[in-house]
Structures are given as structure tokens and as C-alpha cells.
Amino acid sequence: MSFIADRLNRILPSQTIAITQKARALKAEGRDIISLSAGEPDFDTPDFVKQAAIRAIQNGETKYTDVAGTMPLREAVAARLNADFDLDYRAEEICVSTGGKQVIYNVMVATLNAGDEVIIPAPAWVSYPDIVSLADGTPVVVQTTAENGFRLTADQLRAAITPKTKWLMLNSPCNPTGAAYDEHHLKALTDVLMEHPHVWILTDDMYAKLMYEGAVAKTFVQVEPRLRDRTVTMNGVSKAYAMTGWRIGFSAAPVELTRQLIKLQGQSTSNPCSIAQAAAKEAVSGPQDFIGEMVSVYEQRRNLVVSMLNEAPGLSCAKPEGAFYVFPSIEGTLGKTSKGGHLIDSDEAFVTALLDETGVAAVHGSAFLTPGYFRISYATSTELLKEACTRIQQFCQGLS
């Protein structure tokens, strides 16, 4: 009998983390590595947020807090959701967790029974299906297409729903594609969901503030308020506020479900770090103008990367609408051999050869449930992005 629980056999280690760790190890060995694999802003946490954390330490705010987070933070989160999305949530409907990933994990563990289905549009963040599987649910992956901007269509959603469907999990703007759902696209989906009252929605809005060309992100309940009683709105401070290491995410949900999330969290991690909570409270309630400055830089980087990748033989890269990723197709490179002798017969072979031969670390599309592509994060300096894209161009030019 195996000592390890069967449930762990259903999942794999995070492939984005694995590639990032490999890149770090190669760099430690002295290799010239440019890692574009991690979804992490290169901007520093704003000073006014850091100062809030320092004050919290100096004021002795180093004890346990309420499991769901401090009341000032929960109130600040509710106010921020109202300011950003016109959502009217009370503090008791907010649960603060140790990152957005814990929010998703809590929701799935608290609600799924064996056989319950969760619809996941692909490409999708690598952790979605594994979290569902850990919670005894069944991931139902629906493959979107480049022709539809990698967005789930109403017809696809309707066809995927069964009597066993419990959740639709949607990320906008999306990791890894940067695809965003505007009000028109969301309304088409909410119309379908109104036909199926047994289906709940988990909307992952972690990148919602990172939209380009003046676009403003929308979320489900904002577009269809009647879905409020069966929607979990998830967000956090990691991406928009450059606070990945602070590990603060939060959910807004009907109070009955929120109580269950708090109960589960109370028997797992309990409260998030008190110091990080103080910093997050300052972030969501303080000045927001620095986000626009970050977005402006990201937009310039996006345009640079898209342009340079489209000049690489065999690659085709669409322009994303949000987040800080591009998801180029490698279709034109398949079947070719690199200068280093690597046969490019898959997206994984492509990124492996790219790292080995050029020192550029990216993540293969199969990790995001979509073979034939790879993901690059442009949340790094413009100089490094130029160098990395130049190496990718040279790599593709060397394929034969």
C-alpha cells in the first residue's frame, strides 16, 4: 500500500514554477539566462504600501487576526470592488486568503463533491484543473480558438453544461493569452448561465487592472446582477500592486458560502499574515495612479514583444488585450530541427531547445492545456525583452 494519498496522483507539480526553478538553477551555474516564465511584475511594491507594513510592525500588529482577515482590510476590499466594478458587497461577504490560489482552492474544496464538473476554458492557468481534481471534482476543459480571440463562446458554454456542472471558472484578462471579455462577450455568457440556475461562476479578475488601449475590465455580476447569489469574485494585490510575495488574495461571495470558506480556512491556514494584510489595506485604499503608470510601460513592452515575435520565422503572435503575457503559435516551426540538433516536434520540445540553446526560459502551451503555443511574460525590463526576442528570432532563423 502506498504511503502517499491517491489524490496526489491526480495532479502534477506546477509547470510554470518548475521551469522558473530550472532557469534559476542554470543561472546559478553561470549560464546567461533570461527568464520570461514567471508571472511576476518586475516593478517594486510601492513605497506607501511598504511603509504601511513597517508601521504595522512598529505598532505591534504581529498577532493573529480574524480568520477571514482584519475588518479594516475586508471593508477596504469591499470599497475597492465597488469603485472598480460597481459591486455592492459587505465586509462579511469578503474572505481574505493567502493568495488568489488559496481562494480558488478553498472554493473548490468547500463546494465540490465527487463527480461534480467544473468548466474551464483553455488556454487556462496551469493550477485550475489540478485544484479541481484535488477537490474530487472533474475538470471539463473547453478549448477556445485563436479565431475567437481565445474567448469562450456562448455556444461552447451551452454545449459543455450538464446536470453535473457545478462551476464555470473564467479568468479575464486571461493567463496565458491576455484575452479579455468585454461587456458584449460577458453578456453572451451570462445569458446562457441564466438558463442554468445550478451553475455557479468563479471569476478570476486578478489581472483586471492591467488592460490596454484605454479598455476597462468588466466582471460577471457587474454585467448581470442577477448572478450575484451564485458568483464568487476573486481578486488580490499580487499583479496590479506588484505584491506577489505578500500573498494576499480575496473573495467576494454570498455570505452563506463565505462562512463556509472561513470555516475551511480556519482549519487549514487560518488568517493570512497580519503585516501583509496591513500592506494590502493600504494598497487597495490608497492612491491608484501608479497602476496606470505600470500599465503604460506594460503596453509599450507588449507592442515591442508582439512586433519582434511576429518577425521570427514560424511564429505568429496575436496582440493581447490585458495581463502581461503573449501566447504565440509555433505552428510554423514544427517538424524542423534546431542548430543544436533538437527536433521541434512539440511545444515542449520548442521551449526546451530554446532554453538549452539560447538561455531564454518560456513555458510551453501544453502546460496551459493548449499544445502548439508557448507563453512569454513581458513583466521584465525592456532591455531584457529586446535581447530575449532577438535570441528567439535567431533561434527560429536557425531552424531547418
C-alpha positions as CSV (number, residue, x, y, z in Angstrom):
1,M,0.0,0.0,0.0
2,S,1.4,3.4,-1.0
3,F,2.1,5.8,1.8
4,I,1.0,8.8,-0.4
5,A,-2.7,9.7,-0.8
6,D,-4.2,8.7,-4.1
7,R,-5.4,12.3,-4.6
8,L,-1.8,13.4,-5.2
9,N,-1.6,11.1,-8.2
10,R,-4.3,13.2,-9.9
11,I,-2.0,16.2,-10.1
12,L,1.4,17.4,-11.4
13,P,3.8,19.9,-9.9
14,S,3.2,23.4,-11.3
15,Q,5.0,23.5,-14.6
16,T,5.4,27.3,-14.6
17,I,7.2,27.0,-11.2
18,A,9.3,24.1,-12.4
19,I,10.6,26.0,-15.5
20,T,11.3,29.1,-13.4
21,Q,13.3,26.9,-10.9
22,K,15.2,25.3,-13.8
23,A,16.1,28.8,-15.1
24,R,17.3,29.9,-11.7
25,A,19.4,26.7,-11.3
26,L,21.0,27.3,-14.8
27,K,21.7,30.9,-13.9
28,A,23.3,29.8,-10.6
29,E,25.6,27.6,-12.7
30,G,26.8,30.7,-14.6
31,R,24.6,30.4,-17.7
32,D,23.4,33.6,-19.3
33,I,19.7,33.1,-18.7
34,I,16.7,35.4,-19.4
35,S,13.7,34.0,-17.6
36,L,10.3,35.0,-19.1
37,S,8.5,32.1,-17.5
38,A,7.2,33.7,-14.2
39,G,4.1,35.7,-14.0
40,E,5.5,38.3,-11.7
41,P,5.7,42.1,-12.1
42,D,9.3,43.4,-12.2
43,F,8.1,46.7,-10.5
44,D,8.7,47.1,-6.9
45,T,5.9,47.3,-4.3
46,P,5.0,51.0,-3.9
47,D,6.7,52.8,-1.1
48,F,3.5,53.9,0.6
49,V,2.5,50.2,0.8
50,K,5.9,49.2,2.3
51,Q,5.6,52.0,4.9
52,A,2.2,50.7,6.0
53,A,3.8,47.3,6.6
54,I,6.6,48.9,8.6
55,R,4.1,50.9,10.7
56,A,2.2,47.7,11.4
57,I,5.3,46.0,12.7
58,Q,6.2,49.0,14.8
59,N,2.7,49.2,16.2
60,G,2.8,45.6,17.3
61,E,0.3,44.3,14.7
62,T,2.0,41.0,14.7
63,K,-0.6,38.8,16.3
64,Y,-3.3,36.5,14.9
65,T,-6.2,38.3,13.1
66,D,-9.7,37.1,12.3
67,V,-9.5,34.0,10.1
68,A,-11.1,35.9,7.2
69,G,-8.8,38.9,7.6
70,T,-9.0,42.2,9.6
71,M,-12.2,44.1,9.4
72,P,-10.4,47.2,8.0
73,L,-9.0,45.2,5.1
74,R,-12.3,43.5,4.4
75,E,-14.1,46.8,4.4
76,A,-11.3,48.3,2.1
77,V,-11.7,45.4,-0.3
78,A,-15.5,45.8,-0.5
79,A,-14.9,49.5,-1.2
80,R,-12.4,48.8,-3.9
81,L,-14.7,46.3,-5.6
82,N,-17.4,49.0,-5.6
83,A,-15.1,51.6,-7.0
84,D,-13.7,49.3,-9.7
85,F,-16.7,47.2,-10.7
86,D,-19.8,48.9,-9.1
87,L,-20.2,45.7,-6.9
88,D,-22.0,46.1,-3.7
89,Y,-20.5,43.7,-1.2
90,R,-20.5,43.9,2.6
91,A,-17.4,43.2,4.7
92,E,-18.9,39.9,5.9
93,E,-19.1,38.7,2.3
94,I,-15.3,39.1,1.9
95,C,-12.7,36.5,2.9
96,V,-9.0,37.3,2.7
97,S,-6.7,34.4,2.0
98,T,-3.0,33.6,1.4
99,G,-3.0,34.5,-2.3
100,G,-5.5,34.0,-5.0
101,K,-4.6,30.4,-5.4
102,Q,-5.9,29.7,-1.9
103,V,-9.1,31.4,-2.7
104,I,-9.7,29.0,-5.6
105,Y,-8.6,26.0,-3.6
106,N,-11.0,27.0,-0.7
107,V,-13.9,27.5,-3.0
108,M,-13.4,24.2,-4.8
109,V,-12.8,22.1,-1.6
110,A,-15.8,23.8,0.1
111,T,-18.3,23.1,-2.7
112,L,-17.3,20.1,-4.9
113,N,-18.4,16.5,-4.3
114,A,-17.1,13.5,-6.3
115,G,-18.3,13.7,-9.9
116,D,-19.2,17.5,-9.9
117,E,-17.9,19.1,-13.0
118,V,-16.1,22.4,-13.5
119,I,-15.9,24.1,-16.9
120,I,-12.5,25.5,-17.6
121,P,-12.0,27.4,-20.9
122,A,-8.5,26.7,-22.3
123,P,-5.9,28.1,-22.6
124,A,-6.1,28.2,-18.8
125,W,-3.8,28.8,-15.8
126,V,-2.0,25.6,-15.0
127,S,-3.4,25.3,-11.5
128,Y,-7.1,25.3,-12.3
129,P,-7.6,21.7,-13.3
130,D,-5.3,20.3,-10.6
131,I,-7.2,22.2,-7.9
132,V,-10.5,20.9,-9.2
133,S,-9.1,17.3,-9.2
134,L,-7.7,17.7,-5.7
135,A,-11.2,18.6,-4.5
136,D,-12.6,15.4,-6.1
137,G,-14.2,17.4,-9.0
138,T,-13.9,16.7,-12.7
139,P,-12.3,19.4,-14.9
140,V,-14.2,19.9,-18.2
141,V,-11.8,21.6,-20.5
142,V,-13.3,23.6,-23.3
143,Q,-10.8,24.5,-26.0
144,T,-11.2,28.0,-27.3
145,T,-9.7,29.1,-30.6
146,A,-7.4,31.9,-31.8
147,E,-10.1,32.8,-34.3
148,N,-12.4,33.8,-31.4
149,G,-9.6,35.6,-29.6
150,F,-9.2,32.7,-27.2
151,R,-12.6,33.5,-25.6
152,L,-15.3,31.0,-24.6
153,T,-18.4,31.4,-26.8
154,A,-21.9,31.1,-25.7
155,D,-22.4,28.1,-27.9
156,Q,-19.4,26.4,-26.3
157,L,-20.6,27.1,-22.8
158,R,-24.1,25.8,-23.5
159,A,-22.7,22.6,-25.0
160,A,-20.4,22.0,-22.0
161,I,-23.1,22.3,-19.3
162,T,-24.5,19.1,-18.0
163,P,-26.6,18.2,-14.9
164,K,-23.3,17.6,-13.1
165,T,-21.9,21.0,-13.9
166,K,-21.3,23.0,-10.7
167,W,-18.9,25.8,-11.7
168,L,-17.7,27.8,-14.7
169,M,-14.2,29.1,-13.9
170,L,-13.3,32.2,-16.0
171,N,-10.2,34.3,-16.0
172,S,-10.3,37.8,-17.7
173,P,-7.8,39.1,-18.7
174,C,-6.5,35.6,-19.2
175,N,-3.3,34.0,-18.1
176,P,-1.7,32.9,-20.5
177,T,-3.3,34.6,-23.6
178,G,-4.1,38.1,-22.3
179,A,-7.6,37.7,-23.8
180,A,-10.2,39.8,-22.2
181,Y,-14.0,39.6,-22.1
182,D,-15.8,42.9,-22.7
183,E,-19.4,43.5,-21.7
184,H,-20.7,42.1,-25.0
185,H,-18.8,38.8,-24.6
186,L,-19.8,38.5,-20.9
187,K,-23.4,39.2,-21.7
188,A,-23.5,36.3,-24.1
189,L,-22.2,34.0,-21.4
190,T,-24.4,35.4,-18.7
191,D,-27.5,34.8,-20.9
192,V,-26.5,31.1,-21.0
193,L,-25.9,31.0,-17.3
194,M,-29.3,32.4,-16.6
195,E,-30.8,29.4,-18.4
196,H,-28.9,27.1,-16.0
197,P,-29.5,28.1,-12.3
198,H,-27.5,25.2,-11.0
199,V,-24.2,26.5,-12.4
200,W,-22.1,28.8,-10.2
201,I,-19.4,31.2,-11.5
202,L,-15.8,31.7,-10.2
203,T,-14.5,34.8,-11.9
204,D,-10.7,35.3,-11.6
205,D,-10.1,39.0,-12.0
206,M,-6.5,39.1,-10.8
207,Y,-5.4,40.9,-13.9
208,A,-8.4,43.2,-14.3
209,K,-6.5,46.4,-13.7
210,L,-3.9,45.5,-16.4
211,M,-5.9,46.5,-19.6
212,Y,-4.6,48.3,-22.6
213,E,-5.6,51.0,-25.1
214,G,-8.0,52.5,-22.6
215,A,-10.1,49.4,-22.1
216,V,-11.8,48.8,-18.8
217,A,-12.3,45.3,-17.4
218,K,-15.8,44.1,-16.7
219,T,-16.9,41.2,-14.4
220,F,-19.9,38.9,-14.3
221,V,-22.0,40.4,-11.6
222,Q,-21.5,43.8,-13.0
223,V,-22.9,42.7,-16.3
224,E,-25.7,40.5,-14.9
225,P,-26.5,41.4,-11.2
226,R,-29.0,38.5,-11.0
227,L,-26.0,36.2,-10.9
228,R,-24.7,37.7,-7.7
229,D,-26.1,34.9,-5.5
230,R,-24.1,32.2,-7.3
231,T,-20.9,34.0,-8.1
232,V,-17.5,34.2,-6.4
233,T,-15.5,37.2,-7.5
234,M,-11.8,36.6,-6.9
235,N,-9.0,39.2,-6.9
236,G,-5.9,40.2,-5.0
237,V,-3.0,42.5,-4.8
238,S,-0.2,40.4,-6.4
239,K,-0.4,41.6,-10.0
240,A,-1.8,45.1,-10.1
241,Y,0.0,46.3,-7.0
242,A,3.3,44.3,-7.6
243,M,2.9,42.4,-4.3
244,T,3.3,38.8,-5.4
245,G,5.4,37.8,-2.3
246,W,3.0,39.4,0.1
247,R,0.5,36.6,-0.6
248,I,-2.9,38.3,-0.3
249,G,-6.0,37.3,-2.3
250,F,-9.6,37.7,-1.5
251,S,-13.1,36.5,-2.5
252,A,-16.4,38.2,-2.5
253,A,-19.3,35.8,-2.3
254,P,-22.8,35.3,-0.8
255,V,-22.5,35.3,3.0
256,E,-23.5,31.7,3.4
257,L,-20.7,30.5,1.1
258,T,-18.3,33.0,2.7
259,R,-19.0,31.5,6.1
260,Q,-18.1,28.0,4.8
261,L,-14.8,29.4,3.2
262,I,-13.9,30.9,6.6
263,K,-14.7,27.6,8.3
264,L,-12.4,25.7,5.9
265,Q,-9.6,28.3,6.2
266,G,-9.9,28.2,9.9
267,Q,-8.9,24.5,9.9
268,S,-6.1,24.9,7.3
269,T,-4.0,28.1,7.2
270,S,-6.2,30.3,9.4
271,N,-5.5,34.0,8.9
272,P,-3.1,35.5,6.3
273,C,0.0,37.3,7.6
274,S,-1.1,40.3,9.7
275,I,1.7,42.5,8.2
276,A,0.8,41.6,4.6
277,Q,-2.8,42.5,5.4
278,A,-1.9,45.9,6.7
279,A,0.1,46.5,3.4
280,A,-2.8,45.2,1.3
281,K,-5.3,47.5,3.1
282,E,-3.1,50.5,2.2
283,A,-2.7,49.2,-1.4
284,V,-6.4,48.9,-2.2
285,S,-7.5,52.1,-0.3
286,G,-4.5,54.3,-1.2
287,P,-3.5,56.1,-4.4
288,Q,-4.2,54.1,-7.5
289,D,-2.5,56.3,-10.1
290,F,0.8,54.3,-10.1
291,I,-1.1,51.4,-11.7
292,G,-1.8,53.4,-14.8
293,E,1.9,54.2,-15.0
294,M,2.7,50.5,-14.8
295,V,0.1,49.7,-17.4
296,S,1.6,52.3,-19.8
297,V,5.0,50.6,-19.5
298,Y,3.5,47.1,-20.0
299,E,1.7,48.3,-23.1
300,Q,4.9,49.5,-24.7
301,R,6.6,46.2,-23.8
302,R,3.6,44.3,-25.3
303,N,3.8,46.2,-28.5
304,L,7.6,45.5,-28.7
305,V,7.3,41.8,-28.0
306,V,4.4,41.2,-30.4
307,S,6.3,43.0,-33.2
308,M,9.6,41.2,-32.7
309,L,8.0,37.8,-32.3
310,N,6.0,38.2,-35.5
311,E,9.3,38.8,-37.3
312,A,10.6,35.4,-36.1
313,P,10.2,32.7,-38.9
314,G,7.5,30.2,-37.9
315,L,5.9,32.2,-35.1
316,S,2.6,34.0,-35.1
317,C,1.7,36.2,-32.1
318,A,-1.6,37.9,-31.5
319,K,-1.8,41.2,-29.6
320,P,-3.2,40.6,-26.1
321,E,-5.8,42.9,-24.6
322,G,-4.6,42.7,-21.0
323,A,-2.4,41.0,-18.4
324,F,1.3,40.8,-19.2
325,Y,1.7,37.7,-21.4
326,V,1.8,36.8,-25.0
327,F,0.9,33.4,-26.3
328,P,2.5,32.9,-29.8
329,S,1.8,29.9,-32.0
330,I,4.8,27.7,-33.1
331,E,2.9,26.0,-35.9
332,G,5.5,27.1,-38.5
333,T,8.4,25.6,-36.6
334,L,7.0,22.1,-36.1
335,G,8.9,19.3,-37.8
336,K,12.1,21.4,-38.1
337,T,15.5,20.9,-36.4
338,S,17.4,23.5,-34.4
339,K,21.1,24.3,-34.9
340,G,21.7,22.4,-31.7
341,G,20.1,19.3,-33.1
342,H,16.8,19.4,-31.3
343,L,13.8,18.2,-33.3
344,I,10.9,20.6,-32.8
345,D,8.0,18.1,-32.7
346,S,6.0,19.8,-29.9
347,D,5.7,23.0,-28.0
348,E,7.6,21.4,-25.1
349,A,10.4,20.5,-27.4
350,F,10.5,24.1,-28.7
351,V,10.8,25.7,-25.2
352,T,13.3,23.0,-24.1
353,A,15.6,23.7,-27.1
354,L,15.1,27.5,-26.7
355,L,16.3,27.3,-23.1
356,D,19.2,25.0,-23.8
357,E,20.5,26.8,-26.9
358,T,19.7,30.5,-26.2
359,G,19.1,30.8,-22.5
360,V,15.6,32.1,-22.8
361,A,13.1,30.4,-20.5
362,A,9.4,30.3,-21.6
363,V,6.5,28.0,-20.8
364,H,5.1,25.5,-23.3
365,G,1.4,25.8,-24.2
366,S,0.6,22.3,-23.2
367,A,1.1,23.4,-19.6
368,F,-1.9,25.7,-20.2
369,L,-3.9,22.9,-21.8
370,T,-3.2,24.2,-25.3
371,P,-0.5,22.5,-27.4
372,G,1.2,24.3,-30.2
373,Y,1.9,27.6,-28.4
374,F,4.2,29.0,-25.7
375,R,3.9,31.7,-23.1
376,I,6.2,34.6,-22.5
377,S,5.8,37.1,-19.7
378,Y,6.8,40.6,-20.6
379,A,6.8,41.7,-17.0
380,T,10.5,42.4,-17.1
381,S,12.8,45.1,-18.4
382,T,12.6,46.4,-21.9
383,E,16.3,45.8,-22.4
384,L,16.0,42.1,-21.4
385,L,12.9,41.7,-23.6
386,K,14.7,43.1,-26.6
387,E,17.6,40.7,-26.0
388,A,15.3,37.7,-25.4
389,C,13.2,38.4,-28.5
390,T,16.4,38.8,-30.6
391,R,17.6,35.4,-29.4
392,I,14.2,33.9,-30.2
393,Q,14.4,35.4,-33.7
394,Q,17.9,33.9,-34.2
395,F,16.8,30.6,-32.9
396,C,13.9,30.4,-35.3
397,Q,16.1,31.6,-38.2
398,G,18.4,28.7,-37.4
399,L,15.6,26.0,-37.8
400,S,15.9,23.9,-40.9
